[in-house]
Amino acid sequence: MKKLANSKLLEMYRLMVTIRQFEDYLYQLFLQGRVPGTLHQYQGQEAVAVGVCAALNKDDIIFSTHRPVGHAIAKGMQLDPIAAELWGKATGCAGGKSGQMHLTDIEVGMMPSNAIVGANIPIAAGAALGFSLRGEVRVAVSFFGDGAANIGAFHEGINLAAVKNAPVVFVCENNQFAASTHISLATKIENIADRAAGYGIPGVIVDGMDVLEVNQAAQTAVERARSGDGPTLIEAKTYRYKGHSRGDPGKYRDPHELSRWQARDPIPSFREKLLSQGIEEKVLAEIDAGVDESVKAAVQHAESAPEPDPTETYTHVYAQSGSKR
Ligand SMILES: Cc1ncc(C[n+]2csc(CCOP(=O)(O)OP(=O)(O)O)c2C)c(N)n1
């Protein structure tokens, strides 16, 4: 297994802190009425997006869901086009047309995120199959929640990918809830990863609060996909700190459950690990301060960016003749 260089570890730390600080700041701004639309937030799950994306190359691609901010940042999207998109502005990654749920940047391999639960699973399988048919050594990753594992597309997508040995990694982020439904009310088995056996592929359970454990499993799965041996289903056990979306205070949850998971928060524990490996506190403090600045700058950019021109309303909504997009 590839040992990670310090520079890589620090970049993983920076990305996790960026996701957390950006999402926390958005939450405050939402409560002040400054963020248009709603938000589906990712706090608590940062180790999953960052651990998996750290095992990928720039030309590998990921498919996200209605909770895409963490995945977008982890795959290398800049904050300005994300923030501007959340504000519906012209400089947003989709020109302000998509809002939070369809973040995209093809250049870094962030495919348009999909708010239909489970829908990205067969799409990722198809994209991966395309890679292998064209002889391209690239990998597709599908991120989805525990709720999506009970959707028909989960079965169809994973089965197709398994039969075709498609180079895809399926990452189920088991954050214990699908909206307000606890997993125990919707899923009879304890581990979603056990379902992999039904498709003849490896199923791996990882601690989704430990970025290095997630990364190790992702490296193995990506290696397997690249060498033509087909997909892996990774189940990361994690927790969603906030309610499902911003209209949901999450009152259906046991507050002790939340504090038990927060005691294992992926960011301070990774920070501790880095310090114990000899990385200096001041290096991490500089990263924290740099992130704080970039988060504030992105929001400032979004708030001051121009509104989309009304004449652009139908651009990219319908295919234009002669256009490949
Ligand atoms: C096919 C479909 N059914 C229902 C919804 C409404 N919905 C949006 S998110 C969500 C919960 C999804 O839970 P999960 O897959 O566990 O992801 P998480 O929100 O926990 O990240 C539901 C039911 C939807 N968007 N698509």
The ligand as a Gaussian input file, in Angstrom:
#p B3LYP/6-31G(d) Opt

LIG

1 1
 C      -35.672000       8.682000      -5.809000
 C      -35.791000       9.718000      -4.715000
 N      -36.612000       9.487000      -3.669000
 C      -36.725000      10.400000      -2.665000
 C      -36.023000      11.576000      -2.730000
 C      -36.123000      12.588000      -1.596000
 N      -34.899000      12.502000      -0.784000
 C      -33.876000      13.338000      -0.998000
 S      -32.564000      12.969000      -0.049000
 C      -33.361000      11.689000       0.695000
 C      -32.669000      10.855000       1.745000
 C      -31.487000      10.154000       1.189000
 O      -30.807000       9.473000       2.209000
 P      -29.412000       8.824000       1.941000
 O      -29.408000       8.147000       0.618000
 O      -29.090000       7.984000       3.129000
 O      -28.415000      10.059000       1.824000
 P      -28.065000      11.156000       2.943000
 O      -29.122000      12.220000       2.854000
 O      -28.051000      10.467000       4.251000
 O      -26.746000      11.702000       2.549000
 C      -34.642000      11.552000       0.185000
 C      -35.597000      10.514000       0.613000
 C      -35.188000      11.787000      -3.845000
 N      -34.474000      12.903000      -3.982000
 N      -35.067000      10.849000      -4.803000

